[in-house]
Amino acid sequence: MSETTKPRRRSPPPVTADVAAAAEEASAEALLESSGEDTVTMVFPRDVHLTQDNGARVLFKAGTREVPASLVSHWYLEAHGVKRYAPVAPAP
């Protein structure tokens, strides 16, 4: 006699505070649109989640991004290796 077992259904993981907070996180593009200030091109070596002084969280994806001028020297960005973009001129 052979018994067959049904595969167990996995329930979805519970919603945690981190998942809920990520849903409220603004994109860097939305920050640029709402700030209305001059921008500076910066290089992000990895994704950076920045919590601003007003409590709003902003996600900057890895790569070359435009950043409001007021955030260029932010300590958190500097601590995560974010640098100003400095293009290298081609050799003549």
DSSP file (Angstrom, degrees, kcal/mol; ACC not computed):
  #  RESIDUE AA STRUCTURE BP1 BP2  ACC     N-H-->O    O-->H-N    N-H-->O    O-->H-N    TCO  KAPPA ALPHA  PHI   PSI    X-CA   Y-CA   Z-CA
    1    1 A M              0   0    0      0, 0.0     2,-0.5     0, 0.0     0, 0.0   0.000 360.0 360.0 360.0 130.1    0.0    0.0    0.0
    2    2 A S        -     0   0    0      2,-0.0     2,-0.5     0, 0.0     0, 0.0  -0.883 360.0-153.8-109.6 131.1    1.4    3.4   -1.1
    3    3 A E        -     0   0    0     -2,-0.5     2,-0.5     2,-0.0     0, 0.0  -0.849   5.5-157.9-102.7 137.6    0.7    6.6    0.7
    4    4 A T        -     0   0    0     -2,-0.5     2,-0.4     0, 0.0    -2,-0.0  -0.930   6.2-152.4-112.5 139.0    0.8    9.9   -1.1
    5    5 A T        -     0   0    0     -2,-0.5     3,-0.0     3,-0.0    -2,-0.0  -0.883  14.5-126.6-110.7 141.5    1.3   13.1    0.7
    6    6 A K        -     0   0    0     -2,-0.4     2,-0.1     1,-0.1     3,-0.0  -0.600  33.6-104.4 -81.8 142.9    0.0   16.4   -0.5
    7    7 A P        -     0   0    0      0, 0.0     2,-0.2     0, 0.0    -1,-0.1  -0.426  39.3-113.0 -66.0 141.3    2.6   19.2   -0.7
    8    8 A R        -     0   0    0     -2,-0.1     2,-0.5     1,-0.1    -3,-0.0  -0.509  24.8-125.1 -75.1 141.2    2.2   21.6    2.1
    9    9 A R        -     0   0    0     -2,-0.2     2,-0.5    -3,-0.0    -1,-0.1  -0.722  21.3-137.9 -85.2 132.8    1.1   25.1    1.1
   10   10 A R        -     0   0    0     -2,-0.5    -1,-0.0     3,-0.0     0, 0.0  -0.770  12.3-136.8 -92.3 132.4    3.4   27.8    2.3
   11   11 A S        -     0   0    0     -2,-0.5    -1,-0.0     1,-0.1     0, 0.0  -0.578  31.7 -97.3 -83.6 152.1    1.8   30.8    3.7
   12   12 A P        -     0   0    0      0, 0.0    -1,-0.1     0, 0.0     3,-0.1  -0.301  47.9 -94.1 -66.0 153.1    3.2   34.2    2.7
   13   13 A P        -     0   0    0      0, 0.0     3,-0.0     0, 0.0    -3,-0.0  -0.334  48.3 -98.0 -66.3 150.7    5.7   35.8    5.1
   14   14 A P        -     0   0    0      0, 0.0     2,-0.5     0, 0.0    -3,-0.0  -0.326  39.2-103.6 -67.3 151.4    4.2   38.2    7.6
   15   15 A V        -     0   0    0     -3,-0.1     2,-0.2     4,-0.1     0, 0.0  -0.649  44.4-162.8 -76.9 122.8    4.4   41.9    6.8
   16   16 A T     >  -     0   0    0     -2,-0.5     4,-2.2     1,-0.1     5,-0.2  -0.507  34.2-102.6-101.9 172.2    7.1   43.4    9.0
   17   17 A A  H  > S+     0   0    0      1,-0.2     4,-2.5     2,-0.2     5,-0.2   0.855 121.5  56.6 -62.0 -35.0    7.9   47.0    9.9
   18   18 A D  H  > S+     0   0    0      2,-0.2     4,-2.1     1,-0.2    -1,-0.2   0.904 107.5  47.2 -64.7 -40.9   10.7   47.0    7.3
   19   19 A V  H  > S+     0   0    0      2,-0.2     4,-1.4     1,-0.2    -2,-0.2   0.913 113.4  48.3 -66.8 -42.3    8.4   46.0    4.5
   20   20 A A  H  X S+     0   0    0     -4,-2.2     4,-0.8     1,-0.2    -2,-0.2   0.895 111.8  49.7 -64.7 -39.5    5.9   48.6    5.5
   21   21 A A  H >< S+     0   0    0     -4,-2.5     3,-0.7     1,-0.2     4,-0.3   0.881 106.3  55.9 -67.4 -37.3    8.6   51.3    5.8
   22   22 A A  H >< S+     0   0    0     -4,-2.1     3,-1.0     1,-0.2    -1,-0.2   0.841 101.7  57.5 -63.8 -32.1    9.9   50.4    2.3
   23   23 A A  H 3< S+     0   0    0     -4,-1.4    -1,-0.2     1,-0.2    -2,-0.2   0.791 107.5  48.0 -67.9 -26.7    6.4   51.0    0.9
   24   24 A E  T << S+     0   0    0     -4,-0.8    33,-0.3    -3,-0.7    -1,-0.2   0.404  87.5 115.3 -92.2   1.8    6.5   54.5    2.2
   25   25 A E    <   -     0   0    0     -3,-1.0     2,-0.2    -4,-0.3    33,-0.2  -0.527  60.2-136.6 -78.1 136.3   10.0   55.2    0.9
   26   26 A A  E     -a   58   0A   0     31,-2.6    33,-2.1    -2,-0.2     2,-0.2  -0.564  16.5-118.7 -88.9 154.5   10.3   57.8   -1.8
   27   27 A S  E  >  -a   59   0A   0     -2,-0.2     4,-1.7    31,-0.2    33,-0.1  -0.518  23.2-115.1 -86.1 161.4   12.4   57.4   -4.9
   28   28 A A  H  > S+     0   0    0     31,-1.0     4,-2.1     1,-0.2     5,-0.1   0.852 116.9  57.5 -63.2 -34.5   15.3   59.7   -5.7
   29   29 A E  H  > S+     0   0    0      1,-0.2     4,-2.2     2,-0.2    -1,-0.2   0.903 104.7  50.2 -64.2 -41.0   13.5   61.0   -8.7
   30   30 A A  H  > S+     0   0    0      1,-0.2     4,-2.0     2,-0.2    -1,-0.2   0.873 108.9  53.0 -64.7 -36.4   10.5   62.1   -6.6
   31   31 A L  H  X S+     0   0    0     -4,-1.7     4,-1.9     2,-0.2    -2,-0.2   0.915 108.7  49.5 -63.9 -43.0   12.9   63.9   -4.3
   32   32 A L  H  X S+     0   0    0     -4,-2.1     4,-1.4     1,-0.2     5,-0.2   0.907 110.7  49.9 -63.2 -41.7   14.4   65.8   -7.2
   33   33 A E  H  < S+     0   0    0     -4,-2.2    -1,-0.2     1,-0.2    -2,-0.2   0.885 115.5  42.4 -64.4 -38.5   11.0   66.8   -8.5
   34   34 A S  H  < S+     0   0    0     -4,-2.0    -1,-0.2    -5,-0.2    -2,-0.2   0.742 108.5  58.5 -83.0 -22.6    9.8   68.1   -5.2
   35   35 A S  H  < S-     0   0    0     -4,-1.9    -2,-0.2    -5,-0.2    -1,-0.2   0.907  74.6-163.1 -77.3 -40.9   13.0   69.9   -4.1
   36   36 A G     <  +     0   0    0     -4,-1.4     2,-0.2     1,-0.2    -3,-0.1   0.638  47.1 122.0  68.8  13.8   13.3   72.3   -7.1
   37   37 A E  S    S-     0   0    0     -5,-0.2    -1,-0.2     1,-0.2    -2,-0.1  -0.565  72.1 -78.0-104.5 171.2   17.0   73.0   -6.3
   38   38 A D        -     0   0    0     -2,-0.2    31,-2.7    -3,-0.1     2,-0.3  -0.236  49.5-139.3 -62.1 154.9   20.1   72.6   -8.3
   39   39 A T  E     -C   68   0B   0     29,-0.2     2,-0.4    30,-0.1    -1,-0.1  -0.807  10.3-154.3-119.8 160.4   21.5   69.1   -8.6
   40   40 A V  E     -C   67   0B   0     27,-2.5    27,-2.5    -2,-0.3     2,-0.5  -0.988  25.7-118.2-130.5 139.7   25.0   67.6   -8.6
   41   41 A T  E     +C   66   0B   0     -2,-0.4    44,-2.6    25,-0.2     2,-0.3  -0.680  39.2 179.4 -82.1 127.0   25.9   64.3  -10.3
   42   42 A M  E     -CD  65  84B   0     23,-3.3    23,-2.9    -2,-0.5     2,-0.5  -0.894  25.6-131.1-127.5 155.1   27.1   61.7   -7.7
   43   43 A V  E     -CD  64  83B   0     40,-3.4    40,-1.8    -2,-0.3    21,-0.2  -0.942  16.4-161.7-110.2 122.3   28.3   58.1   -8.0
   44   44 A F  E     -C   63   0B   0     19,-3.3    19,-2.7    -2,-0.5    38,-0.1  -0.910   7.0-162.2-103.8 115.2   26.6   55.6   -5.6
   45   45 A P  S    S-     0   0    0      0, 0.0     2,-0.3     0, 0.0    -1,-0.1   0.735  77.7  -1.1 -70.1 -20.3   28.7   52.3   -5.3
   46   46 A R  S    S-     0   0    0     34,-0.2    17,-0.1    17,-0.1    14,-0.1  -0.945 100.0 -63.7-155.2 170.5   25.6   50.5   -3.8
   47   47 A D        -     0   0    0     -2,-0.3     2,-0.4    15,-0.1    14,-0.2  -0.376  51.2-162.1 -60.9 138.4   22.0   51.2   -3.0
   48   48 A V  E     -B   60   0A   0     12,-2.7    12,-2.9    -2,-0.0     2,-0.7  -0.993  12.6-156.2-129.7 127.7   21.7   53.8   -0.2
   49   49 A H  E     -B   59   0A   0     -2,-0.4     2,-0.5    10,-0.2    10,-0.2  -0.911  19.4-167.6-100.7 113.0   18.6   54.4    2.0
   50   50 A L  E     -B   58   0A   0      8,-3.1     8,-2.8    -2,-0.7     2,-0.7  -0.892  13.1-155.0-108.2 127.2   18.8   57.9    3.3
   51   51 A T  E     -B   57   0A   0     -2,-0.5     6,-0.2     6,-0.2     5,-0.1  -0.898  22.1-144.5 -98.2 117.4   16.6   59.2    6.1
   52   52 A Q    >   -     0   0    0      4,-3.2     3,-2.1    -2,-0.7    -1,-0.0  -0.213  27.7 -98.9 -76.7 170.0   16.3   63.0    5.8
   53   53 A D  T 3  S+     0   0    0      1,-0.3    -1,-0.1     2,-0.1    -2,-0.0   0.791 124.0  56.6 -59.8 -28.7   16.0   65.4    8.7
   54   54 A N  T 3  S-     0   0    0      2,-0.1    -1,-0.3     1,-0.0     3,-0.1   0.427 121.6-106.3 -84.8   2.9   12.2   65.6    8.2
   55   55 A G  S <  S+     0   0    0     -3,-2.1     2,-0.2     1,-0.3    -2,-0.1   0.308  75.7 136.2  93.6  -8.9   12.0   61.8    8.6
   56   56 A A        -     0   0    0     -5,-0.1    -4,-3.2   -31,-0.0     2,-0.4  -0.526  47.2-139.0 -74.6 137.8   11.3   61.0    5.0
   57   57 A R  E     - B   0  51A   0    -33,-0.3   -31,-2.6    -6,-0.2     2,-0.4  -0.807  17.4-169.0 -99.7 139.9   13.3   58.0    3.6
   58   58 A V  E     -aB  26  50A   0     -8,-2.8    -8,-3.1    -2,-0.4     2,-0.6  -0.991  11.5-146.8-129.7 135.3   14.8   58.2    0.1
   59   59 A L  E     -aB  27  49A   0    -33,-2.1   -31,-1.0    -2,-0.4     2,-0.6  -0.903   9.4-169.0-103.4 122.3   16.3   55.3   -1.9
   60   60 A F  E     - B   0  48A   0    -12,-2.9   -12,-2.7    -2,-0.6     3,-0.1  -0.956  19.0-141.4-106.9 116.9   19.2   56.0   -4.2
   61   61 A K        -     0   0    0     -2,-0.6   -17,-0.2   -14,-0.2   -15,-0.1  -0.386  32.7 -86.0 -73.8 154.9   19.9   53.1   -6.4
   62   62 A A  S    S+     0   0    0    -17,-0.1     2,-0.3    -2,-0.1    -1,-0.1  -0.295  91.2  50.8 -60.0 143.1   23.5   52.1   -7.2
   63   63 A G  E    S-C   44   0B   0    -19,-2.7   -19,-3.3   -17,-0.1     2,-0.5  -0.831 101.7 -27.7 127.2-164.9   25.0   54.0  -10.1
   64   64 A T  E     +C   43   0B   0     -2,-0.3     2,-0.3   -21,-0.2   -21,-0.2  -0.797  69.1 170.9 -92.0 123.6   25.4   57.6  -11.3
   65   65 A R  E     -C   42   0B   0    -23,-2.9   -23,-3.3    -2,-0.5     2,-0.4  -0.922  36.9-116.1-134.7 153.7   22.5   59.8   -9.9
   66   66 A E  E     -C   41   0B   0     -2,-0.3   -25,-0.2   -25,-0.2   -34,-0.1  -0.779  35.9-170.9 -86.9 135.0   21.5   63.4   -9.7
   67   67 A V  E     -C   40   0B   0    -27,-2.5   -27,-2.5    -2,-0.4     5,-0.1  -0.978  30.7-101.2-129.6 138.5   21.3   64.6   -6.1
   68   68 A P  E >   -C   39   0B   0      0, 0.0     3,-2.2     0, 0.0     4,-0.4  -0.320  35.4-119.9 -56.0 141.3   20.0   67.9   -4.7
   69   69 A A  G >  S+     0   0    0    -31,-2.7     3,-1.0     1,-0.3     4,-0.4   0.787 110.6  65.2 -56.2 -29.9   22.8   70.2   -3.9
   70   70 A S  G 3  S+     0   0    0    -32,-0.3    -1,-0.3     1,-0.2     3,-0.1   0.685 103.3  47.1 -68.9 -16.7   21.8   70.3   -0.3
   71   71 A L  G X  S+     0   0    0     -3,-2.2     3,-1.8     1,-0.1    -1,-0.2   0.462  81.5  97.9-101.8  -2.5   22.6   66.6    0.1
   72   72 A V  T <  S+     0   0    0     -3,-1.0    -1,-0.1    -4,-0.4    -2,-0.1   0.878  94.1  32.8 -57.1 -42.5   26.1   66.6   -1.6
   73   73 A S  T 3  S+     0   0    0     -4,-0.4    -1,-0.3    -3,-0.1     2,-0.1   0.104  83.4 144.1-103.3  23.0   28.0   66.8    1.7
   74   74 A H    <>  -     0   0    0     -3,-1.8     4,-2.1     1,-0.1     3,-0.3  -0.423  52.9-133.2 -63.1 133.3   25.6   64.8    3.8
   75   75 A W  H  > S+     0   0    0      1,-0.2     4,-2.4     2,-0.2    -1,-0.1   0.829 102.5  55.4 -59.3 -35.4   27.6   62.7    6.3
   76   76 A Y  H  > S+     0   0    0      2,-0.2     4,-1.0     1,-0.2    -1,-0.2   0.895 108.2  47.3 -69.4 -39.6   25.6   59.5    5.6
   77   77 A L  H >4>S+     0   0    0     -3,-0.3     5,-2.4     1,-0.2     3,-0.5   0.920 113.1  49.2 -66.2 -42.6   26.3   59.6    1.9
   78   78 A E  H ><5S+     0   0    0     -4,-2.1     3,-1.6     1,-0.2    -2,-0.2   0.898 107.8  54.8 -62.0 -39.8   30.0   60.3    2.5
   79   79 A A  H 3<5S+     0   0    0     -4,-2.4    -1,-0.2     1,-0.3    -2,-0.2   0.742 106.5  52.3 -66.1 -23.1   30.1   57.3    5.0
   80   80 A H  T <<5S-     0   0    0     -4,-1.0    -1,-0.3    -3,-0.5   -34,-0.2   0.169 122.2-102.8-101.2  17.6   28.7   55.0    2.3
   81   81 A G  T < 5 +     0   0    0     -3,-1.6     2,-0.3     1,-0.2    -3,-0.2   0.640  63.3 158.9  79.3  14.9   31.3   55.9   -0.3
   82   82 A V      < -     0   0    0     -5,-2.4     2,-0.3    -6,-0.2    -1,-0.2  -0.592  17.8-177.3 -75.2 129.9   29.2   58.2   -2.4
   83   83 A K  E     -D   43   0B   0    -40,-1.8   -40,-3.4    -2,-0.3     2,-0.1  -0.880  32.2 -95.4-127.5 156.5   31.4   60.6   -4.4
   84   84 A R  E     -D   42   0B   0     -2,-0.3     2,-0.5   -42,-0.2   -42,-0.3  -0.446  48.2-107.9 -64.2 143.1   31.0   63.4   -6.9
   85   85 A Y        -     0   0    0    -44,-2.6   -44,-0.2   -20,-0.1    -1,-0.1  -0.643  39.0-178.9 -75.5 125.5   31.1   62.3  -10.5
   86   86 A A        -     0   0    0     -2,-0.5    -1,-0.0    -3,-0.0   -44,-0.0  -0.862  17.4-146.6-128.3  95.7   34.3   63.4  -12.1
   87   87 A P        -     0   0    0      0, 0.0     2,-0.5     0, 0.0    -2,-0.0  -0.306  15.0-126.4 -63.9 144.9   34.5   62.4  -15.7
   88   88 A V        -     0   0    0      3,-0.0     3,-0.1     1,-0.0    -2,-0.0  -0.805  21.0-127.1 -93.8 126.7   37.9   61.5  -17.0
   89   89 A A        -     0   0    0     -2,-0.5     2,-0.0     1,-0.1    -1,-0.0  -0.509  30.5-108.3 -71.8 138.5   39.0   63.4  -20.1
   90   90 A P        -     0   0    0      0, 0.0    -1,-0.1     0, 0.0     0, 0.0  -0.362  37.4-102.4 -66.3 146.5   40.1   61.2  -23.0
   91   91 A A              0   0    0      1,-0.1    -3,-0.0    -3,-0.1     0, 0.0  -0.446 360.0 360.0 -67.9 139.5   43.9   61.2  -23.7
   92   92 A P              0   0    0      0, 0.0    -1,-0.1     0, 0.0    -3,-0.0   0.507 360.0 360.0 -70.4 360.0   44.7   63.3  -26.8
